[in-house]
Amino acid sequence: MPRPQQPTPVLQRLLRSLRPHRRQVWLATACSVLNKLFDLAPPVLIGLAVDVVVQQDTAWLTRFGVSSVPGQLTVLAVLSFVIWSAESLFEYLYGLLWRNLAQTVQHELRLEAYDHLQKLEMGFFEASSSGRLMAVLGDDINQLERFLDHGANEILQLLTTVLAVGGAMTVLSPSVAGVSFLPIPVILWGSLRFQAHLAPRYAAVREQAGDLASRLSNNLGGMLTIKSYTAEAWELARLSEQSQAYRLANRRAIRLSAGFVPLIRYAILFAFIAILVIGGLQAWRGEIATGSYAFLVFITQRLLWPLTTLGRTLDDYQRAMASTNRVLDLLATPIAIPSGQRPLPLAQVRGALSFEGVEFAYSGREPLLRQFDLAIPAGSTIGIVGATGSGKSTLVKLLLRLYPIQAGTIRLDGIPIRELRLDDLRRAIGLVSQEVFLFHGSVAENIAYGSFEAPRTAIERAAQLAEASAFIEALPQGYDTVVGERGQRLSGGQRQRIALARAILKNPPVLILDEATAAVDNETEAAIQRSLDLITAERTTLVIAHRLSTVRHADRIVVMEQGRIVESGRHEQLIAADGPYANLWRVQAGLRAGERLAL
């Protein structure tokens, strides 16, 4: 029996995503290391200066032929200038490289995550709140950017300090070096313990952040309902509860992380006192030079004091890893509906559709379609009617491959749609749904959405065919009027006609109207119906409607109940059959059951 595959550590997953930027990572790493090495040089200069003053003509610099004290001090001054200049240069370079890398990774990761998100099936979005996804694409990726901006450099410089200073101290005085290193295992052990306890706490913080973002996004989208039901106080209380949960999650993490630095300071204090005493005694006995003792005292601070920042660095690291894990988990979400490879030239599409033995069930629900069959000839107009939940809109979603089917085949012009390239398939289908979504932008931009290169004349022609030009031209800036987020500055009927104009401009071989007139008044419905008479000619059209008047003149009307076709025919035939369609017609006509219908 094979062993279960262990999940890849998040740091390893992050490093794998940085592979395309290896050169920049190595350059930034080199600059961080060089900056720290030059930063550690001043204590060496201090030790040499003490030697010059104390030992004079026997100081270490005399080995290079500089015997006079003024000459030695001049050499030290020049070295100081060079070292400080090099330190400043490499500080500038590592700041530039790490920050640019952080911005680049942030940009690419956000685009990659969003691109992957667009490829996921609609079921994923139904199971995930938009607020949580916004938190992943926004704050979580920003958290990673902040760590790459500062944290990576801090870790590198800390390692450089320990290795460089430890090596120098070992050469000068092994006993002092041994005392200096005594607190390091304690600090590292404590750091790892803190890290192990911090990781789940920051994961909980990110979860609460996602829930809070979801609540805010949901409330902002439902502001009309909140106001109309005077639920402001109720929603404020619920938001307060959610925000308090986020605050408490942060507090639990902060309580642990805040205790790290004070504990580390005590470990450093005892080591520093020991070095001060032991090194001083060795210098007093002449075992080490006075300059070496001065170097050891100063360099000990450089070795141990940066370890106090380890707590903050680990804190930033755990926050970043918790966020990175959420981003990489999103990227690892499998794509349930992969694109086919077969191209579909738009000019060659006739529009013949067929559902053959299709079986489908929404996740966690009973099957909706069982061995469903429906053939739609090219160029015909088919009306699909039935009660809510009968599966009418599901046919549209399956045709657009927004959900995967469990069995059967859906064909376009005889080709199984799973074999077609997704963008070609969806380019061949124009959808006008009941829930019209307009983007924040001008009327013209919304009509041209999906046909981005369309000229202004084509946009205006599409608006005329959708009988939208009159109200558009009456707007303050006409076609350049900004519609607001989700088109909130327009009425429902106006949004519906803009959506119809968008579909007309797309000029697809297959047009789907999914309850396109359900939420409009009679005048708007009549206008849309006049438009349809023009644009459905020589085009395969599916009209899904509750209002039977919308499909009365269809070439064929299909009546659905609980995922099955129970009737099919023209309006007159179905009225004459006096079955489910006739009953629906009586209800909408205000007639009593059994009352005679006029054709």
N, C-alpha and C positions, 0 to 999 in steps of 0.2 A: 504493500500500500504506500503510495508516494506521500512524502511529508507535505503538510500544508505550507504554501509559500508565505514567508515572513514579509510583512510590509517594509518597504524601503524607507530608511530613516529620512526625515525631512531635509536634513542638511545635505545628504547625498543627492536627494532629488533636486535641491536648489543648485548645487555645484554642477549637476548635469545640465541644468538650464543655462548656466553661465558659459558653457563650452564655446559658443560662437564668439565670445569676447575674451578668450584666453590671453591674447596678446595684451590687451588693455589691463586685464587683471594682473598679469605678471609685471607690467610697467608700474602700475600703481603700487603693487607690493614692494617692488625694488625701491621706489621713492620713499615709501613709508619706513623701510628698514634703514636706508641711507640717512634720512632725516633724524631718526632716533640715534644712530651711531654718532652723527655730528652733535646731536643734542647732549650726548653723554661725554663729549670731549672736554667741556669747561672744567669739571673736577680734575681731569688730568693736568690741564694748564695751571690750576690752582696749586696742585702738588708740585709741579715743576717750578712755579714761582717761589714757593716756600723753600725749595731746595736751593734756588739761586740766592736767596737772601741769607739762608743759614749756612750752606756749604760753600757758596761763592765759587772759587776757582776749581772746586772738586765736584760741582753739580753735574747732573746727568748730561746736560747740553754740551759740556766741554768735550765729550766724545766726538762731537761733530766739528771741532776746531774753533768753537766760540768760547773763549776763555774769560773775557771781561764780563762783569756784571751788567753794565749798560748794553753790551752786545747781546747778551742772553735775554735781557728784558725786551730788547727790540725784536728779537726772533719770536718771543712769546706774543708780543703785540701783533706782529704780522700774522702769526698762526691764528690768533684770536679773530682777527678780521676775516681771514679765509674761512675759518670754521663757522663763524656766525653767518657769513654770506652764504656758504653752502647749505647750512641748516635752513635758512630762510628760503633759498631756491627750492630745495626739495620739499619743504612744507607747502610752498605754492603749487608745485607739480603734483604732489599726492592729493592735495585738496581738489585740484582741477580734475585729475584723473578719476578719483573715487566719486566725486559728485557727478561728473558727466556719465560715468558708468551707472551710477544709481538712477539717474534720469533716463538713460537709455533702456536699462532693464525694466524700470517702471513702465515706460512707454510700450515696449515690446510685449511685456507680460500682460498688460491691460488689453492690448489689441488681440493678443493670442487668446486670452480668456474670453473676450467678447466674441471673437470669431468662432471659437468652439461652442460658445453658448448659442449662437445663431443656428448651429448645425444640429442641436438637440431637438428631439421630438416635443410636441406640445404637451404631452403627458408630464414631462419633466417640469415645465413651467406651472402646471396645475398643482404639482406636489411641492413646489418651492415658492416662497413668497418673494415678491419683487424687492422688498426692502432688504432681505438677507442677501440677495444677489447683488444689490447696489452696495452693500457693506463690503462684500468680497471684492468687487471691481474698484471700489473707491478706497475706503479706509484700510483694508487689509493690504492692498498693493502699496499704498502710501507708507504703511508701517515697515514694509520690506525696504522701501526706498530710503527711509530714515536710518535704518540699520546699516545699509551699504554706504550711506553718506558719512557716518561717523564710527559705527561699531567695528567694522572690519579693520579699519586703520588702528583703532585702540587695541584690539587683540594682537595684531601684528607687532605693534610697538612694544607691547608688554612682553611678548615672547623674545623680541630682540633685546630688550633690557635685561631680562633674566639670563640669557645666554652670554651676552657681551660682558655684562658686569660680573656675572659669576665666574667667567673665565679669567678676567683681569684680577679679581680678588684671589682666586686660587693661586695664580702665579706669584702675587705679592705676599700673601700670608694665608696658607691653607687653613690654619686654625681659625682665623677671623672669618674666612669664607665659610667654614663649616658652621659657625655660629649664625652667620647671615642666612644660611639656607635652612636653618632649623624651622622657622615659621612657615616656610613655603609649602611643605607637605600638608601642614595643618590648614593653611589658607586654601590650597587646592581641594583638599578633602571637604572642607566646609563649603567651598564654591559648588562642588559637584552635588553635595547634599541639598544645598539651596536650590540648585538648578532642577534636581529631581522633584522637589516639592513645588517649585514655581511653575513648571510646565503645565500641569493640569489646572492650576489656578488661572493662568493666562489663557488657556483654552476655554475655560468657563467665561472669562471676560469677553473673548471674541464672540462666543455664542450669545451672550447677553447683548452685546453691541448689535449683532444681527437681528435679534428679536426687537430691540428698540428701534432700529432703522425700519423694520417691517411695520411696526405700529405707526410710526410717523408717516411713512409712505401711504399706508392704508387710510389714515385719517385725512391727509391732505387731498387724496383722491375722492374721499366721500364727504367733503365739506358741506355740500348742499344737503345731504341727508342729515348730517349732524345738526346743522342750523334749523332745518325744517322740523326736526323732532326735539328741538331745544335740549340737545344732549351734550352741550359744551362742558358742563360741570362733570358729567359722567365720564366723558372722554378724557378730561383733564385728570380725573382721579385714576383712570386706568393707565394713562401715560406716566403719572407720578409713581404708580406701583412698578411699572416697567423700568423707569429711570432709576428708581430706588434699588431694584434688583441688580442693575448694571453698576450702580455705585457701590453696593455691598460686595459684588464680585471683585471690583477693583480694590476695595478696602482690604479684603482678605489677601490679595496679592501684595498690596503695599505693606501690610503689617509684617509679612515675612521678609520682603526685600529690604525694608528700612532697617531691619536689625542686623543686616550683614556687615555694613561698614564699621559700626562701633566695635563689633567682635574682632574684626580684622585689625583695627587700630591697636588693640591690646596685644595681639600677637606680634605686631611690628614694634611696639614700644619695648617689650622685653628683649627682642633681638637687638634693637638699637642701643639699649643700655649696656648689654653684654659686649657689643662691639666697641662702644666708647671706652669701657673699662679695660677689656683685653687688649685692644689695639694700643691704648695709651700706655699700658704697662710694657708692651713690647717695644714701643718707641722710647720709653724711659730707660729700658735696659739696653737699648742700642741694637735690638734684634731686627728692627725695620727703620728705614729713614724717616725723618720728621715729615718730609713731603709725602711719603707713602702713607703715613698715618693720616695726614690731612686729606689725601685722596680717598682713603678708605672711609673716613667719617662722612665726607660729602657724597661719595658714590653709594653708600649704604642707603641714604635717603632716596637716591635715584632708583635703587633696586627695589626697596620695600614699599616706599610710599605709593608708587603707581598701582600697587596691588589693592589699595583702598578703592580704586575706581573699578576693580573687577566686579564688585557688586552691581554697580550701575550698568556696566557693559553686559553682564549676564542678564540683567533685567531687560535691557534693550534686545538682547539676543533671544530671550524666551518670548517676548512680545512678537518679535519678527518671525520666529519659527512657528508660533501659533497661527499667525496671519498667513505665512507662506504655505503652511499645511492646508489651509482652507482654499487658497488659490490653486494649489497643485491638485487637490482633490477634485476641484471643479474641472480642471484640465484633463483629469483622468476619467471623468464620467464618460462611459462608452456611448458612442453614437448609434442609436437603435435603428435609424433609417439612413443607411449609407446611400450615396448617389450611385446610380448606374453609370455605365460608360458609353452607352449608345447615344450618339448625337441625334437631335431632332430638329432639322431645319424648319423654321417657322413657316416659310412659304409653302412647304409641302404638306402641312397639317390640314387634313380634311375635317376632323372633329368627330369621327365615329367613336362612341364610347360603349364599353360593355363591362358589366360586373358578372363574373362567372363563378358560382359556388363560393361566394365570399362569406367568411366567418370572421366576426370581430366582437371583442368585448373590451370595455374600458377597464383599466387596472383595478382589481378588487371588486368588480361587479359581475353580475350575470351576463352571459352572452347577449348581445343586442341583435346582431345579424347572424342568421343560420342558413347556410346554403342559399345565399341571396343571389338572384339572377335578374339582370336588367340590361336590355340592349337599347341604345339610343343612336338612331341613324345620323349620319353627318348632315348638318344644315337644318335639322329639325328643332322645334321648340317643344320642350317637355316640361309640363307642370307637375310638381310633386307636392302633395298635400297630405295632411294627417294631423292627429292630435300631438300635443307637445310630448316629446320623449319617444316618438315613434321611429326615430332614426333618420329623419330627413336631412338635417344638417351634418349628420355623421357621414353620409355619402359624399358630401363636399370635402370634408376633412380627409377622407380616405383617398379621394381622387387627387387631392393636392399632396398626398403622402405626408400629412401632418401626424398621422398615427400609423403604426405598422399593423397589417392585417394578420390574423392567425392562420388563415387558410384561404384558398381560392386565388383568383387572378382578376386584376382590373386591367383593361386594355384601352389604348388610344390608337385608333387606326390599325387595330390588330396587333399592336406591339405591347407586351406586358410593361406596365409603367415602371416596375422595379428595375427594368433594364435601361431605362432612359436616364439621361443626365437630369438631375433634379432641377437645375436652373432652366434647362430647355423645356421640361414639362411644365413648370410653373409659369414660364414666359408665354406658353400657349394658352393659359387659362386666365381669364379676368374675373375677379370676385368682387361683388358689391354685397356687403353683409348688412345686417340690421344695426350692428354696433359699429358705426363709422368712426374711424380714428383719423383725425387730422393732426398734422405736425405743426409745431410752432413755426410759423412762416407766413408768407403771403398766399393769397388765393391761387395765384398762378403757379407757385412752387408746389402747392398741394395737388393741383390738377396734373402737373407734370411729374409727380412722384412715380418713379419706375420708368418714366420716359424722359430722362433728365435732359436730353439734348433736343427735345422737341422745340420747334420755333414758336414764337408768340402767336402767329396766325393759326397754327394747329391747335394751340391751347384754347384760343377763342372759339374756333370752330367746334371743338369738343364741348365747350360750355354751351354753345347754341343748340347742339343736338340734345344735350341733357336739359334744355330749357332752364339753364342757370344764368344765362348772360344778362337777363334783365335785372335781377337782383344784384348781381356782381357789379354791374356798371353803376348801380345806385349807391354802392358803398363809398365811403369817404375817399379812398384812393383807388377805387375800382379793383382791377386785378392785382394791384400791389398792396391791397389792404391786408394787414397782419391779422390772422384769424385767432391768435391766442393759443395757449396750450390746450390740446385736444379739441381745438376749434370752438372753444367756449363762447366766443363772441358772435357766433352764428346760431340760428335756430336749427332744430333737428331736421326740418325739411331742407333747409339750405345746405347743411352738411351732407345730406343724402344725395342731393343733386351734384354737389362737387365730387362725391365719391363715384357717381355714375359717369361724370365727365372724365374722371381719371381712368375708368375702365374703357371708355370710348376711345380716349387718346392712345391707350395701350394697343387697341385694335387686335384683340386676341381671337383665334379661331373658335375658342370655346368661351362662352360667357355664362357666369353663374350669378343669379340674383337670389341671395339667401335672406328671405324676409325683408327685402329691400324697401317695401312699402308698409311694413307693420307699424312703424312709429310715426307716420306722417298723416297729414290731414287729407281730406278727399281731393282738394284742389291739387296738392302736390302729387298725390297718387295718379290723378288724371294726367298731370304733366309728365310724370315718369312713364306712364303707359304710352303716351304719344311718342315719347323718345324711343321706347322699346320697339314700337312698330317700325321705326326707321332702322335701328341698329341691329335688330335680330335677323334681318334678311340675309340669307346665305351664310348664316353663322349658327353653329350648334349652341342652343341656349337651354339652360336648366333654370327654371323659376320655382323656387321653394316659397310657399306662401301659406299664410293662414287665411288671408282674404281671397276667397275663391274667385272674386271678380278679376283678380290679377292674372289668373291662369285660364280664364273662360275661353279664350281664343287660341289656346295652345294646340299644337298638332296632336298631342296626346297628353292625358292627365293620368298620373299614377297616384293611387291612394294607398297610404302605408298605415299599418297598425302594428305596434310592438315589433318593429324590424322586419315585417313581412309585407308583400304587396297583396292587398286584398281586392283591388279593383284596378282596371286600366281601360282607357278609351277616351273618346272625345267628350266634350261637355254634354252634348245632346244625348249621346249613348248612355252616359252614366246617370243622367237625370231620368231617362226612360227606364233604366234598370232598377231604379228606386232602392238602391243599396246604401252603403255608408256615405258615398259622395252626396247622394240626394238628401240624406239626413243632415249632413253638414250644411248644405245649401239652404234647407228649411230653417236651420238655426240662425244663419246669417241674414236670411230674408225676414225673420220674425214670424215665421209660420208655425202652426201647431203640428205635432206629429201626425202623419197620415193625410195632411192637407195637400191638395193637388198643386203640383208645381207647373208654372208656365215656362216653356222653353225660350 
